[in-house]
């Protein structure tokens, strides 16, 4: 079965949820989220725990950050989970969102073949690693879909003063399907790519490529929440959305789930809590 496009996924989500609301009179929050946290399972874990505690349901659609924000610009979404600061700031500045709210973070890594033809394994500077890949013209896979991952990747090339182009730099035609699809394709090509650690950990036992570059602070991956502006779209469920936001950012609620998510299965958490309240609580 082919994967649904974002447009059709949103349409089906809205239709299905509207029918469910009409049937049982329940409350819903519509979330458009970057794909990585959905694929990892943390979004479902947070939604289920919130619904169990409050009775308020959350339903999500996954898309790259730019696409997720585009959906919200239509007024059919209540809350966005994103990870591309510049795009998020424009969304808020244009009046579609109320504010960027820190939620959690993990980091990006560069993965590549075991024989490491670019000779970058253990390199501490992502800029140096990217230059070596480009100089040796070793195959590199990019999502190329203006997602948060793609935006972050392009910023690293830019900050390194590099413009990747040529046959070695491959735009994955199905990059909009997310990091899982991109990493699997990279593995099939025995190539390099830029990916979030959570996706790598979720697939590491089934792929041959491995982490070759990690630990550069430039590769931190911050994930934010943005409530859609009720002054612009009167139909949004702002009240329940803010209950969800407060729950997600609470050190005793959502932040604890984020802190522990993935530990049992992978031996380490997939994300780290990062709300303002969590940071204050640590001090």
N, C-alpha and C positions, 0 to 999 in steps of 0.2 A: 504494500500500500504506500502510495506517495505521501509525503509529509504535507500537511495543510499549509497553505500560504498564510501569512499573518492576517491578511484581510479576511479570509474565510474563517480562520480560527476565531477572530474577534466576532464575526457575524454569528457563528454558531454559539459562542460563549454568551453573547447578549441575548440571543433567542432562547437558549436553554435556561439561562438564569431568570429571564423574564417570566417564562412559564412556571418555573419553580416558585418564584416569589408569588405569583398569582395563585398557585396551588396551596401554599401553606402560610402565606402572609409573613414569611421570614424576612430578616434583614440581610443585605448583601453589601460587600465592598468589592468593587472591581479593581484589580491590580494588573497593570502591565509591567512586566519585569524583564530585565536582561536575562538571557537564557541560562547562563552559567549557574546561578543559584537555584534555578528550577531543576536543571539536570542533576545537580548535586543532591537534591532532596531536601535542602534546608527550608525552602519556601513552603513546601507541603507540611513539613514538621511544625513550622511556625503557625501556619494557617489552622492546622488541626488543633493545636494546643489553645489558640485564641478562641476558636469556636467552642471548644469544650468548656472553657472557662466563662465565656460571655454569651454564648448562643448566637453570636453574630458570624455569619459565614463570609469567607473571602474566596473569590474565584479569580484565577489569574489567566493571562495569556502571555506567552513568551515571545520575545523579539529582541533583536539587537537594540542597544540603547537609543539610537537615532529613530528607529522604527517605533520603539515603545513610546517615545515622546511624541511622535507624529500621531499615534493613536489617541493619546491624551489631548492633543490639540483639537480633536473633534468633539470633545466633551463627553465621550462615551466611557471614560475611565475615571476612577476616583483617586487613584494613587499610582505613582510610578516608582519603581526600584531601578536605579541606573548607576553607571560607573564611568562616566566621561564628563569630567568637570566643566570643560568649556561649553559643551553642548547643553549640559544641565543649567548652567548659569544663563545662557541665552534664553532657554525655555522660561525661566523665572523672570528675567528682564523683560521678556515680551508679554508678560502678564498671564501666562497659562498656568504657572505654578506659584504657590505662595512662598516657599522657601526650600532650600536644600538642607536636609536633616541627616547628619552622620548616623550610619547604622552599623556597618561592619567593614572589615577589610581582609584580604589575603594578599597574595603576591603573584606576579607573573614570573614565568621562567622561560628559558629557551630550551627546547628539547631537540634532539638530533640523533643521528645514527651512531651505533656503537663504535664504528671505526673513526668517527669524528673527522671527516675529510677537511673541514675548515680549521681544525686544530684549535678549538676554542674551549674545550672542556676545562673547567676550573677557573676560567677567566672571571675576574671580579668586576670588570667594567663592561656593562652591556654595550656601550658605544664602541669599545675596542672589538668586542665580539662581532658586532654587526659589520664593522669595517672589514674584518677578516673574511666574513662570509661573502661580502660584496667583492672584495679583491680577488677571491678565489672562484667567484661565480658558482658557488655550490647551491644546489636547489633549495629554495626557501619558499614556504607556503604562507600566503597571507589570506585572511578572511575577506578582505577587500569589500566589506559591506557597510562601512560607516558605523559599525557596532562599537561598543565601548572598548572591546579588545582591539579592534582595528584602529580606532582613534588613538589609543595608547601606543600601539605599535608604530604608527606613523609619526607620533610625537618623538619617539626615541630615535628614529631615523633622522628626523629634522634636527633634533638637539645634537646629534653626532655630525651634522653637516653633510649628510648623505642623501642621495636621491636614488632609491632602488629602482632599477629598470633593466630589462633584458630578459632573455629566455630563462635564466636561472631564477628569476623572481616571478612566482606563479600565483595569480589571483584565483583562488578556489571558487569555481562557479557556483558551488552550493554553500558558500561561507555563511549565508544568512540562516542556515539551519543550525548554526551554533558551534561552540568549541568542541563538543564531542565529535561531531561529524568532521570538523576540520582536523582534529588530532588523528582520527582514524585514517583520513585521507593522507595526511603527512606520513603516517606509519607505512601505508601501502606504497608511498613514493620513496621511502627511506630518505626523507628530507629533514630540514630544520623548520621549526615554526615557533611562534611566540604565543604562549597559552597560559591560562591561569593554573595555579598549582592544584586547585580542587579538581579540575577536570583531569589533570594528569594522574592524580592519586586514584581517581575513580576508575581509570582505565589501565593503570600501570601493569597489572598482571596479565593483560591480554594484548599488549603491544610490545614491539621491539625497541622503538626509540626511547631514549631516557633523558633525564635532565642533564644538560651540559653547562648551563650558565644560570646562576641564581645568586640572590643576596644583595644585589645592587638596590639601594633605596629608590632609585628611579623606576623600579619595577613594582613598587607597592600598588595595590589595586583597591581603591577606596570605593565603597558602595553606599549610595545615599537614597533617602526617601524624599519624594517631592509630592505633597498633596496638590491636587488640581484645584485651581482657584475658583471658589464658589461664587465670587463676584462676577466672573466671566461666564460660568456655566451654572445656572441655578438648579439644574437637575442633579448635580453630583451629591453623593451621600457624604457630605463633609463631616457631619457629627460622628457617624460610625467610623469614618476614615481616621479621624483624630483619636478616637478610642483605640484603634488598631495601632496607630503610630506611637501613642503613649505607652501601650503595652509592649510593642517591639523594642522601644528604647529604654524600658525600665530595667534597672540592674537586677531586680528580683524576678523578672518575667522573661521577655524575649531575649535579652542579652545573655542570660544563663543558658538558654537553649543553644544559642549561637556559640557560646564558649565551649560547650561540650559536644556539639554535633560533629560526628565523624570519628571521635576518639576510639570508640569500641571497634569500629570496622577497619580503620586505617592506622590506628596507633597514634594519631595526632589530629587535632581539629582541622577542619577544612576552612574555617573562617575565624576571625577574632572580633569580639565585640568592640564597638567604637563610638557608642552614643556619648553625648555630652554628659549625661547622667552617670554612665558607666565610668568615664574618666574621672569625674568628681569623686565617685565612690571609691576609686582606687587610691586617692590621695589621703 
